[in-house]
């Protein structure tokens, strides 16, 4: 039997992440569709909606004009 859960990064009660629900949803989508989450998102949502400039992977941002993040100067 396949499990839907990925290994934990931290012991329960030691950290919190607002994205844990999205991570779980992504894994459920992978199991149900048999595709990795970004392929399923493109095939089932983005392409049917005609969203041609929506990206899921950082390397895809190079195809279009995009703002890039940056790191500030180290403190001290």
LUMPA-205622 format. One line per field, with one value per atom (N, C-alpha, C): residue in one letter; residue number from 1; x, y, z; atom name. Coordinates in nm, 2 decimals. Atoms other than C-alpha are relative to their C-alpha. Layout:
BEGIN
r	[A | ...]
k	[NUM | ...]
px	[X | ...]
py	[Y | ...]
pz	[Z | ...]
a	[CA | ...]
This chain:
BEGIN
r	[X | X | X | X | X | X | X | X | X | X | X | X | X | X | X | X | X | X | X | X | X | X | X | X | X | X | X | X | X | X | X | X | X | X | X | X | X | X | X | X | X | X | X | X | X | X | X | X | X | X | X | X | X | X | X | X | X | X | X | X | X | X | X | X | X | X | X | X | X | X | X | X | X | X | X | X | X | X | X | X | X | X | X | X | X | X | X | X | X | X | X | X | X | X | X | X | X | X | X | X | X | X | X | X | X | X | X | X | X | X | X | X | X | X | X | X | X | X | X | X | X | X | X | X | X | X | X | X | X | X | X | X | X | X | X | X | X | X | X | X | X | X | X | X | X | X | X | X | X | X | X | X | X | X | X | X | X | X | X | X | X | X | X | X | X | X | X | X | X | X | X | X | X | X | X | X | X | X | X | X | X | X | X | X | X | X | X | X | X | X | X | X | X | X | X | X | X | X | X | X | X | X | X | X | X | X | X | X | X | X | X | X | X | X | X | X | X | X | X | X | X | X | X | X | X | X | X | X]
k	[1 | 1 | 1 | 2 | 2 | 2 | 3 | 3 | 3 | 4 | 4 | 4 | 5 | 5 | 5 | 6 | 6 | 6 | 7 | 7 | 7 | 8 | 8 | 8 | 9 | 9 | 9 | 10 | 10 | 10 | 11 | 11 | 11 | 12 | 12 | 12 | 13 | 13 | 13 | 14 | 14 | 14 | 15 | 15 | 15 | 16 | 16 | 16 | 17 | 17 | 17 | 18 | 18 | 18 | 19 | 19 | 19 | 20 | 20 | 20 | 21 | 21 | 21 | 22 | 22 | 22 | 23 | 23 | 23 | 24 | 24 | 24 | 25 | 25 | 25 | 26 | 26 | 26 | 27 | 27 | 27 | 28 | 28 | 28 | 29 | 29 | 29 | 30 | 30 | 30 | 31 | 31 | 31 | 32 | 32 | 32 | 33 | 33 | 33 | 34 | 34 | 34 | 35 | 35 | 35 | 36 | 36 | 36 | 37 | 37 | 37 | 38 | 38 | 38 | 39 | 39 | 39 | 40 | 40 | 40 | 41 | 41 | 41 | 42 | 42 | 42 | 43 | 43 | 43 | 44 | 44 | 44 | 45 | 45 | 45 | 46 | 46 | 46 | 47 | 47 | 47 | 48 | 48 | 48 | 49 | 49 | 49 | 50 | 50 | 50 | 51 | 51 | 51 | 52 | 52 | 52 | 53 | 53 | 53 | 54 | 54 | 54 | 55 | 55 | 55 | 56 | 56 | 56 | 57 | 57 | 57 | 58 | 58 | 58 | 59 | 59 | 59 | 60 | 60 | 60 | 61 | 61 | 61 | 62 | 62 | 62 | 63 | 63 | 63 | 64 | 64 | 64 | 65 | 65 | 65 | 66 | 66 | 66 | 67 | 67 | 67 | 68 | 68 | 68 | 69 | 69 | 69 | 70 | 70 | 70 | 71 | 71 | 71 | 72 | 72 | 72 | 73 | 73 | 73 | 74 | 74 | 74 | 75 | 75 | 75 | 76 | 76 | 76]
px	[0.08 | 0.00 | 0.09 | -0.07 | 0.13 | -0.05 | 0.04 | 0.14 | -0.01 | 0.02 | 0.02 | 0.09 | -0.08 | 0.26 | 0.15 | -0.14 | 0.61 | 0.06 | -0.07 | 0.87 | -0.01 | 0.01 | 0.85 | 0.14 | -0.13 | 1.11 | 0.04 | -0.03 | 1.07 | -0.10 | 0.09 | 0.92 | -0.13 | 0.13 | 0.55 | 0.01 | 0.00 | 0.50 | 0.12 | -0.13 | 0.85 | 0.00 | 0.00 | 0.77 | -0.14 | 0.13 | 0.47 | 0.03 | -0.01 | 0.42 | -0.14 | 0.13 | 0.13 | -0.02 | 0.02 | 0.19 | -0.02 | 0.01 | 0.15 | -0.13 | 0.12 | -0.21 | 0.02 | -0.03 | -0.09 | 0.09 | -0.09 | 0.19 | -0.08 | 0.09 | -0.07 | -0.09 | 0.09 | -0.31 | 0.08 | -0.09 | -0.02 | 0.03 | -0.03 | 0.06 | -0.12 | 0.12 | -0.30 | -0.03 | 0.01 | -0.32 | 0.09 | -0.09 | -0.01 | -0.05 | 0.05 | -0.15 | -0.12 | 0.12 | -0.49 | 0.02 | -0.02 | -0.37 | 0.11 | -0.11 | -0.05 | 0.11 | -0.09 | 0.13 | 0.07 | -0.06 | 0.37 | -0.10 | 0.10 | 0.17 | 0.00 | 0.00 | 0.29 | -0.06 | 0.06 | 0.20 | -0.15 | 0.15 | -0.15 | -0.06 | 0.06 | -0.20 | -0.01 | 0.00 | -0.10 | -0.11 | 0.09 | -0.31 | -0.14 | 0.14 | -0.62 | -0.06 | 0.05 | -0.64 | 0.06 | -0.06 | -0.39 | -0.03 | 0.02 | -0.42 | -0.15 | 0.14 | -0.80 | -0.04 | 0.04 | -0.82 | 0.08 | -0.07 | -0.58 | 0.11 | -0.10 | -0.32 | 0.14 | -0.12 | -0.01 | 0.13 | -0.12 | 0.22 | 0.00 | -0.01 | 0.16 | 0.10 | -0.11 | 0.46 | 0.00 | -0.01 | 0.52 | 0.15 | -0.14 | 0.90 | 0.08 | -0.08 | 1.17 | 0.06 | -0.07 | 1.34 | -0.09 | 0.10 | 1.02 | -0.01 | 0.01 | 1.04 | 0.09 | -0.10 | 1.33 | -0.07 | 0.07 | 1.08 | -0.07 | 0.08 | 0.90 | 0.07 | -0.05 | 0.97 | -0.05 | 0.04 | 0.97 | 0.09 | -0.08 | 1.08 | 0.07 | -0.07 | 1.34 | 0.02 | -0.02 | 1.38 | 0.15 | -0.14 | 1.70 | 0.01 | -0.03 | 1.87 | 0.06 | -0.06 | 1.96 | 0.14 | -0.13 | 2.29 | 0.00 | 0.00 | 2.39 | 0.00 | 0.00 | 2.32 | 0.13 | -0.12 | 2.61 | 0.13]
py	[-0.12 | 0.00 | 0.12 | -0.12 | 0.34 | 0.10 | -0.10 | 0.62 | 0.13 | -0.13 | 0.97 | 0.10 | -0.10 | 1.13 | -0.01 | -0.02 | 1.26 | -0.01 | 0.00 | 1.22 | 0.14 | -0.13 | 1.49 | 0.06 | -0.08 | 1.77 | 0.01 | -0.03 | 1.83 | -0.09 | 0.08 | 1.63 | 0.08 | -0.07 | 1.71 | 0.10 | -0.10 | 2.03 | 0.09 | -0.08 | 2.18 | 0.11 | -0.10 | 2.38 | 0.01 | -0.01 | 2.51 | 0.06 | -0.04 | 2.57 | 0.03 | -0.03 | 2.74 | -0.07 | 0.07 | 2.54 | -0.14 | 0.14 | 2.20 | -0.05 | 0.04 | 2.18 | -0.01 | 0.00 | 2.27 | -0.12 | 0.11 | 2.01 | -0.13 | 0.12 | 1.74 | 0.00 | 0.00 | 1.85 | -0.03 | 0.03 | 1.84 | -0.15 | 0.15 | 1.48 | -0.08 | 0.07 | 1.37 | 0.01 | -0.02 | 1.52 | -0.09 | 0.09 | 1.32 | -0.14 | 0.13 | 1.00 | -0.03 | 0.02 | 1.04 | 0.01 | -0.01 | 1.16 | -0.08 | 0.07 | 0.97 | 0.09 | -0.10 | 1.29 | 0.08 | -0.09 | 1.52 | 0.12 | -0.10 | 1.81 | 0.11 | -0.11 | 2.08 | -0.04 | 0.04 | 1.87 | -0.01 | 0.01 | 1.79 | 0.14 | -0.13 | 2.16 | 0.07 | -0.05 | 2.26 | -0.07 | 0.07 | 1.99 | 0.01 | 0.00 | 2.01 | 0.14 | -0.13 | 2.38 | 0.12 | -0.11 | 2.62 | 0.00 | 0.01 | 2.50 | 0.02 | -0.02 | 2.47 | 0.15 | -0.14 | 2.83 | 0.10 | -0.09 | 2.96 | 0.08 | -0.07 | 3.07 | -0.04 | 0.04 | 3.07 | 0.06 | -0.06 | 3.28 | -0.04 | 0.05 | 3.09 | -0.11 | 0.10 | 2.90 | -0.07 | 0.07 | 2.64 | -0.03 | 0.03 | 2.59 | 0.12 | -0.12 | 2.86 | 0.01 | -0.01 | 2.77 | 0.05 | -0.05 | 2.85 | 0.15 | -0.14 | 3.21 | 0.07 | -0.05 | 3.26 | 0.03 | -0.01 | 3.24 | 0.14 | -0.12 | 3.56 | 0.11 | -0.11 | 3.90 | -0.04 | 0.04 | 3.83 | 0.08 | -0.06 | 4.01 | -0.11 | 0.10 | 3.82 | 0.05 | -0.03 | 3.81 | 0.03 | -0.03 | 3.92 | -0.01 | 0.00 | 3.89 | 0.13 | -0.12 | 4.19 | -0.03 | 0.01 | 4.26 | -0.07 | 0.06 | 4.04 | 0.10 | -0.09 | 4.20 | 0.00 | -0.02 | 4.33 | 0.00]
pz	[0.00 | 0.00 | 0.00 | 0.01 | -0.10 | 0.11 | -0.10 | 0.16 | -0.07 | 0.05 | 0.09 | 0.07 | -0.08 | 0.34 | -0.04 | 0.02 | 0.28 | 0.14 | -0.13 | 0.56 | 0.06 | -0.07 | 0.83 | 0.00 | -0.02 | 0.84 | 0.14 | -0.14 | 1.21 | 0.09 | -0.09 | 1.51 | 0.02 | -0.02 | 1.57 | 0.12 | -0.11 | 1.78 | 0.00 | -0.01 | 1.70 | -0.11 | 0.10 | 1.39 | -0.06 | 0.07 | 1.19 | -0.14 | 0.14 | 0.82 | -0.06 | 0.06 | 0.65 | -0.13 | 0.12 | 0.34 | 0.01 | -0.02 | 0.49 | -0.07 | 0.07 | 0.35 | -0.15 | 0.14 | 0.00 | -0.04 | 0.03 | 0.02 | 0.00 | 0.00 | 0.12 | -0.12 | 0.11 | -0.15 | -0.13 | 0.12 | -0.41 | -0.01 | 0.00 | -0.30 | -0.04 | 0.03 | -0.32 | -0.15 | 0.14 | -0.67 | -0.08 | 0.07 | -0.77 | 0.00 | -0.01 | -0.64 | -0.09 | 0.07 | -0.80 | -0.15 | 0.14 | -1.14 | -0.06 | 0.05 | -1.17 | -0.06 | 0.05 | -1.26 | 0.11 | -0.10 | -1.07 | 0.00 | -0.02 | -0.93 | -0.10 | 0.10 | -1.17 | -0.13 | 0.12 | -1.47 | 0.01 | -0.02 | -1.33 | 0.00 | -0.01 | -1.25 | -0.14 | 0.14 | -1.61 | -0.08 | 0.08 | -1.77 | 0.03 | -0.05 | -1.56 | 0.03 | -0.03 | -1.48 | -0.09 | 0.07 | -1.64 | -0.15 | 0.14 | -2.00 | -0.04 | 0.04 | -2.01 | 0.02 | -0.02 | -1.87 | -0.09 | 0.10 | -2.14 | 0.07 | -0.07 | -1.88 | -0.05 | 0.07 | -2.10 | 0.07 | -0.07 | -1.87 | 0.15 | -0.14 | -1.54 | 0.01 | -0.01 | -1.42 | 0.14 | -0.13 | -1.15 | 0.03 | -0.03 | -1.18 | -0.03 | 0.02 | -1.14 | -0.13 | 0.14 | -1.47 | -0.11 | 0.10 | -1.66 | 0.00 | -0.01 | -1.54 | -0.10 | 0.10 | -1.79 | -0.13 | 0.13 | -2.08 | -0.01 | 0.01 | -1.99 | 0.09 | -0.09 | -1.82 | 0.14 | -0.14 | -1.45 | 0.10 | -0.11 | -1.13 | 0.08 | -0.08 | -0.94 | 0.14 | -0.15 | -0.56 | 0.02 | -0.04 | -0.39 | 0.15 | -0.14 | -0.06 | 0.04 | -0.05 | 0.15 | 0.05 | -0.05 | 0.30 | 0.14 | -0.13 | 0.60 | 0.11 | -0.12 | 0.94 | 0.07 | -0.08 | 1.13 | -0.08]
a	[N | CA | C | N | CA | C | N | CA | C | N | CA | C | N | CA | C | N | CA | C | N | CA | C | N | CA | C | N | CA | C | N | CA | C | N | CA | C | N | CA | C | N | CA | C | N | CA | C | N | CA | C | N | CA | C | N | CA | C | N | CA | C | N | CA | C | N | CA | C | N | CA | C | N | CA | C | N | CA | C | N | CA | C | N | CA | C | N | CA | C | N | CA | C | N | CA | C | N | CA | C | N | CA | C | N | CA | C | N | CA | C | N | CA | C | N | CA | C | N | CA | C | N | CA | C | N | CA | C | N | CA | C | N | CA | C | N | CA | C | N | CA | C | N | CA | C | N | CA | C | N | CA | C | N | CA | C | N | CA | C | N | CA | C | N | CA | C | N | CA | C | N | CA | C | N | CA | C | N | CA | C | N | CA | C | N | CA | C | N | CA | C | N | CA | C | N | CA | C | N | CA | C | N | CA | C | N | CA | C | N | CA | C | N | CA | C | N | CA | C | N | CA | C | N | CA | C | N | CA | C | N | CA | C | N | CA | C | N | CA | C | N | CA | C | N | CA | C | N | CA | C | N | CA | C | N | CA | C | N | CA | C | N | CA | C]
